[in-house]
Amino acid sequence: MRVVVDLTRCQGYGQCVFLAPDVFSMPGQEALMYDTGPDDDQREHVLRAAAACPVQAIHLDRMTTQHRTMRPELGPSPTGDGEAFKRQGRIVIVGASLAGARAAGVLRRDGFTGSLTLIGDEPHQPYDRPPLSKQVLMGKVPAERTLLPQLREVEVNWLPETRATGLDLSAQKVRLADGGEIGFDKVLIATGARARPWPKEPEAALDGVYVLRTLDEARRLRERVATGVKRVLVIGGGFTGSEVASVCREMGLPVTLVEHGPVPLRGALGNVIGAVAADMQRAAGVDLRCEVTVAALEGDADGRLRGARLSDGSTVEADVAVVALGAVRNIEWLEGSGLACGVWGIATDAGCRAFDVNGVVTDNVFVAGDVARFPHPVFHYQFLALEHWGNAVAQAEVAAHNMISDQAHRWPHLSLPVFWSNQFGVNIKSVGVPSFADELMIAQGSLAERRFVAVYGYRGRITAAVTFDHGMWLDFYRRLIEQAAPFPPDFHTVDRLDGSRPVPAQVPERIKPAEGATVVVTGHDPGERRATLVRPQR
């Protein structure tokens, strides 16, 4: 039995905890943990929990797609080419990731009966990454139980441990490391990203230095920390680094976290909310070192990690170091392909079609997931590259739909970014892009209690909301963002403090957006969602 909870939907009501307490737990007020592969004797309990979930976030044995067309599709093209492609076309998906697997399921669901090949360089079937830094590292579930449930009974030619080495657009072939080639009519690139390694190779090779992104990396790190270590050094205070620090402290391990910025989570949430995260870490016993970097990792004569030397001259003794310095997008295999790709990922239009190097959109190359960089109308058409579970799912579904649809029936990818993190007993959620802001305001709750809603605004419009143990409000603020609601918000709730005022968002400096347009998003289903420009009042 496989269980997946869509934590982008979960709002922390906790009904599952009451109905299946051996499978689901909530160690904080809203931070949900669950067994990804419970025994079959728990099936009835899980089914009851899934039925009772107010937002239907629990999936058992298979994952439902997020979107279904709410109205019948228009008829096929006059030439019938679209129907012929559905029957006889060849689609290749490069990347056996969450996005790749979800796209395969949607293609079959929507009537594609042609040749479908899924290429993956790992030996494992597609798996769920979020539990790796939580349940797996904690030892609550083994790494292999994070394999995703079947999306559908998908007839797919799956090629595990197969690395793609090139893409020939003119010949329409994917080149493989073993010298083979696979022809395609359309290809979906879902190769995702890998953990950024420690830049100094001799130091990265020390016994005790780890990264955390894949199933195998999670298994190795779990095996090491389970044996008992003197101290864990976490390099990087983003979400992965903070979650690792949280789990290690929960295990009773001493932790030092080194962050080059003034506070953890600054890149995603800014200094104001990052300061709350810093207080959480220190209260949990983390030795948090901010505005400092690791100058060198140091080992003994046998090649075992013994500690680190920091940029301020201090040292840290540690026998395990987790490098959490972000991700590197897997685009090297596309060198010379003619696509517009680089360290930022692969540039696409809002319909998931890739641009070539001239900025011209292709019609047979699609991209989804962490490796995609796409324009979002709500954020002044800035190109976004998102490493979020929800984005991978939604974008894969749009890409799959568009691969078997003509121009008149294609969908735009207009889902707002949503992500979550459980750390130090607190459930953190975000909708929108917090770094696209000049001000923020605590609209509900209290920073001191670490239970609040922070609303972000840019030039008088709401652009994001971040909740700490206030997840049930996230959908409310999503609708405000889509409606281009004014900032600061002017409404009253039961837990809004009088006198709350906007303050500078203190987000990291980034490329200034072009003089942009206000956009209103309407519709629920991707087949109906549309963006409308709103002319500014003069």
PyMOL commands that set and color helices and strands:
alter all, ss='L'
color gray80, all
select helices_A, chain A and resi 15-19+40-52+81-88+98-109+130-133+135-138+143-146+201-204+215-226+239-250+266-283+332-334+377-379+389-403+407-409+471-482
alter helices_A, ss='H'
color red, helices_A
select strands_A, chain A and resi 3-5+24-25+33-34+58-60+90-94+115-119+157-159+164-168+173-176+181-183+186-189+193-195+209-210+232-235+255-259+287-290+294-299+305-310+315-317+320-323+327-329+341-342+345-347+353-355+361-367+372-376+382-384+418-423+426-432+439-446+451-458+461-468+503-504+518-522+530-534
alter strands_A, ss='S'
color yellow, strands_A
deselect
rebuild
show_as cartoon
